[in-house]
Every structure is written in structure tokens, then in C-alpha cells.
Amino acid sequence: MKDINDVFGKNVRFHRLKREISQEKLAELADLHRTYIGAIERKGGEKCFFEKRSKDSFCTGCSCHSII
């Protein structure tokens, strides 16, 4: 069974690359630090809060539901 954090992280990366934006740009759009975006993409950001995740999904142009 896949961990929801891993699925979320992979989907954030997929949609970020689909939009052709860097981690830096996504971090700027989401008002988050670039290293935080990297951690989400690599590890699913085990300690992320839903508010931050919804910012990530909004900035990749997807709903939070569709990115999970």
C-alpha cells in the first residue's frame, strides 16, 4: 500500500514539471521555502500541514483532491 505522503510528493513534482516551473518558482508562488518543496517531492513532507499542501496544489494548478 502506498503512503499518501509519497503519492502527494510525486504528484506535486509531476504537476510542477508539467507546468515547467522550478522548485524555486513553486516555493515563491506558494509562499514557502524552496527546500520545503524539495522535501515534499522527495519524502512527501511527512510533517506538512494541510494548509501548506493546499498552497502547493493550488500553485501547481490542481485541486488538493486531484493531486492526491
Backbone as ProteinMPNN parsed JSONL, in Angstrom:
{"seq_chain_A": "MKDINDVFGKNVRFHRLKREISQEKLAELADLHRTYIGAIERKGGEKCFFEKRSKDSFCTGCSCHSII", "coords_chain_A": {"N_chain_A": [[0.84, -1.183, 0.0], [0.579, 2.188, -0.866], [1.979, 5.069, 0.626], [0.21, 7.967, 1.527], [1.554, 10.399, 1.713], [3.82, 9.989, 0.125], [2.644, 9.617, -2.392], [1.433, 12.126, -2.703], [3.739, 13.792, -2.757], [5.043, 12.878, -5.1], [3.113, 13.539, -6.975], [2.999, 16.334, -6.723], [5.512, 16.994, -7.755], [5.214, 15.935, -10.394], [3.134, 17.575, -11.468], [4.31, 20.066, -11.167], [6.495, 19.903, -12.9], [5.093, 19.47, -15.255], [3.931, 21.955, -15.614], [6.195, 23.279, -16.121], [7.787, 24.672, -14.203], [10.167, 25.763, -11.785], [11.393, 24.419, -8.633], [11.994, 26.553, -7.037], [10.37, 28.596, -8.104], [7.807, 27.505, -7.653], [7.879, 27.443, -4.866], [7.983, 30.178, -4.349], [5.48, 30.988, -5.402], [3.801, 29.602, -3.669], [4.433, 30.699, -1.292], [6.392, 29.517, 0.318], [9.421, 27.937, 1.536], [12.099, 27.042, -0.663], [13.508, 24.674, -0.064], [11.642, 23.296, 1.363], [9.741, 22.599, -0.534], [11.289, 20.824, -2.022], [11.647, 18.822, -0.077], [9.034, 17.916, 0.21], [8.596, 16.834, -2.343], [10.518, 14.779, -2.38], [10.173, 13.227, -0.002], [7.534, 13.347, 0.538], [6.932, 15.072, 2.483], [6.475, 14.434, 5.346], [5.777, 15.816, 7.643], [4.189, 17.91, 6.884], [1.623, 20.373, 6.919], [-1.901, 20.485, 6.218], [-2.726, 22.984, 5.241], [-0.428, 24.052, 4.037], [-0.031, 22.125, 2.104], [-2.282, 22.494, 0.52], [-1.679, 24.963, -0.545], [0.508, 24.25, -2.14], [-0.727, 22.541, -4.01], [-2.558, 24.292, -5.198], [-0.81, 26.081, -6.426], [0.358, 24.479, -8.33], [-1.632, 24.297, -10.059], [-3.671, 22.502, -9.619], [-6.363, 20.822, -7.959], [-6.443, 20.088, -4.467], [-7.547, 17.608, -3.968], [-7.26, 16.251, -6.452], [-4.535, 16.057, -6.708], [-3.742, 14.256, -4.846]], "CA_chain_A": [[0.0, 0.0, 0.0], [1.351, 3.41, -0.973], [1.758, 6.094, 1.637], [-0.41, 9.153, 0.921], [2.562, 11.449, 1.617], [4.648, 9.707, -1.053], [1.823, 9.891, -3.579], [1.313, 13.577, -2.801], [5.026, 14.336, -3.181], [5.271, 12.543, -6.512], [2.164, 14.302, -7.793], [3.437, 17.735, -6.738], [6.621, 17.056, -8.732], [4.663, 15.712, -11.734], [2.395, 18.754, -11.927], [5.259, 21.187, -11.263], [7.235, 19.72, -14.151], [4.127, 19.642, -16.343], [3.791, 23.408, -15.8], [7.543, 23.771, -16.435], [8.263, 25.652, -13.228], [11.19, 25.251, -10.875], [11.023, 24.344, -7.222], [12.082, 27.922, -6.529], [9.175, 29.326, -8.524], [6.677, 26.951, -6.917], [8.003, 27.92, -3.491], [7.598, 31.596, -4.365], [4.031, 31.05, -5.607], [3.125, 29.042, -2.503], [4.944, 31.401, -0.116], [7.103, 28.524, 1.109], [10.851, 27.88, 1.24], [12.436, 26.095, -1.723], [13.899, 23.377, 0.485], [10.415, 22.637, 1.801], [9.179, 21.984, -1.746], [12.139, 19.661, -2.291], [11.346, 17.78, 0.915], [7.72, 17.364, -0.142], [8.739, 15.991, -3.531], [11.335, 13.602, -2.074], [9.682, 12.412, 1.104], [6.122, 13.581, 0.757], [6.789, 16.04, 3.557], [5.717, 13.75, 6.389], [5.315, 16.716, 8.698], [3.496, 19.081, 6.327], [0.246, 20.613, 7.335], [-2.808, 20.547, 5.074], [-2.737, 24.341, 4.689], [0.712, 24.179, 3.128], [-0.275, 21.238, 0.966], [-3.263, 23.094, -0.375], [-0.948, 26.003, -1.28], [1.281, 23.566, -3.178], [-1.6, 22.053, -5.072], [-3.085, 25.459, -5.903], [0.246, 26.673, -7.259], [0.623, 23.605, -9.471], [-2.807, 24.374, -10.913], [-4.525, 21.346, -9.376], [-7.049, 20.803, -6.672], [-5.795, 19.215, -3.485], [-8.1, 16.261, -4.157], [-6.725, 15.592, -7.641], [-3.089, 15.835, -6.592], [-3.551, 13.066, -4.024]], "C_chain_A": [[0.89, 1.253, 0.0], [0.972, 4.383, 0.137], [1.23, 7.362, 0.952], [0.593, 10.302, 0.781], [3.455, 11.249, 0.401], [3.901, 10.016, -2.344], [1.701, 11.393, -3.784], [2.602, 14.196, -3.321], [5.317, 14.087, -4.651], [4.344, 13.339, -7.418], [2.5, 15.788, -7.826], [4.542, 17.897, -7.777], [6.097, 16.906, -10.167], [3.997, 16.982, -12.265], [3.292, 19.99, -12.026], [6.02, 21.092, -12.579], [6.331, 19.903, -15.367], [3.941, 21.131, -16.658], [5.118, 24.08, -16.13], [7.973, 24.901, -15.506], [9.252, 24.974, -12.283], [10.637, 25.12, -9.463], [11.039, 25.746, -6.611], [10.834, 28.725, -6.863], [7.934, 28.824, -7.787], [6.701, 27.433, -5.47], [7.58, 29.38, -3.384], [6.075, 31.74, -4.489], [3.26, 30.593, -4.366], [3.528, 29.731, -1.201], [5.568, 30.415, 0.879], [8.578, 28.562, 0.734], [11.116, 26.798, 0.203], [12.795, 24.719, -1.174], [12.686, 22.59, 0.981], [9.746, 21.946, 0.618], [9.977, 20.731, -2.097], [11.845, 18.509, -1.347], [10.004, 17.126, 0.616], [7.857, 16.405, -1.322], [9.518, 14.712, -3.239], [10.677, 12.666, -1.07], [8.192, 12.556, 1.337], [5.866, 14.555, 1.883], [5.965, 15.491, 4.703], [5.124, 14.694, 7.425], [4.6, 17.948, 8.158], [2.086, 19.174, 6.871], [-0.619, 20.774, 6.09], [-2.817, 21.929, 4.441], [-1.604, 24.525, 3.692], [0.52, 23.293, 1.906], [-1.276, 21.844, 0.003], [-2.633, 24.245, -1.142], [-0.168, 25.374, -2.423], [0.394, 23.136, -4.33], [-2.19, 23.207, -5.873], [-2.044, 26.017, -6.867], [0.668, 25.761, -8.407], [-0.567, 23.562, -10.405], [-3.764, 23.212, -10.736], [-5.258, 21.506, -8.065], [-6.296, 19.874, -5.737], [-6.266, 17.769, -3.678], [-7.444, 15.563, -5.344], [-5.238, 15.298, -7.516], [-2.782, 14.626, -5.707], [-4.04, 11.869, -4.8]], "O_chain_A": [[1.837, 1.349, 0.78], [-0.19, 4.498, 0.526], [1.751, 7.774, -0.085], [0.5, 11.093, -0.158], [3.811, 12.212, -0.279], [4.458, 10.602, -3.271], [1.846, 11.884, -4.904], [2.568, 15.031, -4.225], [5.781, 14.979, -5.361], [4.743, 13.765, -8.502], [2.306, 16.438, -8.853], [4.512, 18.826, -8.584], [6.492, 17.664, -11.053], [4.273, 17.408, -13.386], [3.064, 20.859, -12.867], [6.171, 22.087, -13.288], [6.762, 20.432, -16.391], [3.81, 21.517, -17.819], [5.173, 25.283, -16.386], [8.457, 25.942, -15.95], [9.172, 23.773, -12.025], [9.566, 25.636, -9.142], [10.2, 26.079, -5.773], [10.302, 29.445, -6.018], [7.105, 29.622, -7.348], [5.662, 27.79, -4.912], [6.898, 29.767, -2.435], [5.46, 32.521, -3.763], [2.199, 31.132, -4.052], [3.025, 29.387, -0.131], [5.318, 30.463, 2.083], [8.944, 29.158, -0.28], [10.448, 25.764, 0.186], [12.421, 23.704, -1.761], [12.709, 21.359, 1.012], [9.241, 20.832, 0.754], [9.4, 19.697, -2.432], [11.799, 17.353, -1.766], [9.859, 15.911, 0.754], [7.306, 15.305, -1.306], [9.204, 13.663, -3.801], [10.636, 11.453, -1.274], [7.647, 11.939, 2.252], [4.714, 14.839, 2.211], [4.889, 16.006, 5.007], [4.085, 14.4, 8.016], [4.419, 18.927, 8.882], [1.46, 18.176, 7.229], [-0.124, 21.156, 5.03], [-2.906, 22.04, 3.218], [-1.804, 25.095, 2.619], [0.875, 23.681, 0.793], [-1.124, 21.714, -1.212], [-3.013, 24.49, -2.287], [-0.173, 25.888, -3.542], [0.731, 23.347, -5.495], [-2.311, 23.114, -7.094], [-2.37, 26.382, -7.996], [1.28, 26.231, -9.366], [-0.533, 22.877, -11.428], [-4.589, 22.956, -11.613], [-4.823, 22.237, -7.175], [-5.589, 18.971, -6.185], [-5.479, 16.829, -3.565], [-7.103, 14.384, -5.244], [-4.736, 14.376, -8.16], [-1.703, 14.04, -5.799], [-3.98, 10.744, -4.304]]}, "name": "protein", "num_of_chains": 1, "seq": "MKDINDVFGKNVRFHRLKREISQEKLAELADLHRTYIGAIERKGGEKCFFEKRSKDSFCTGCSCHSII"}
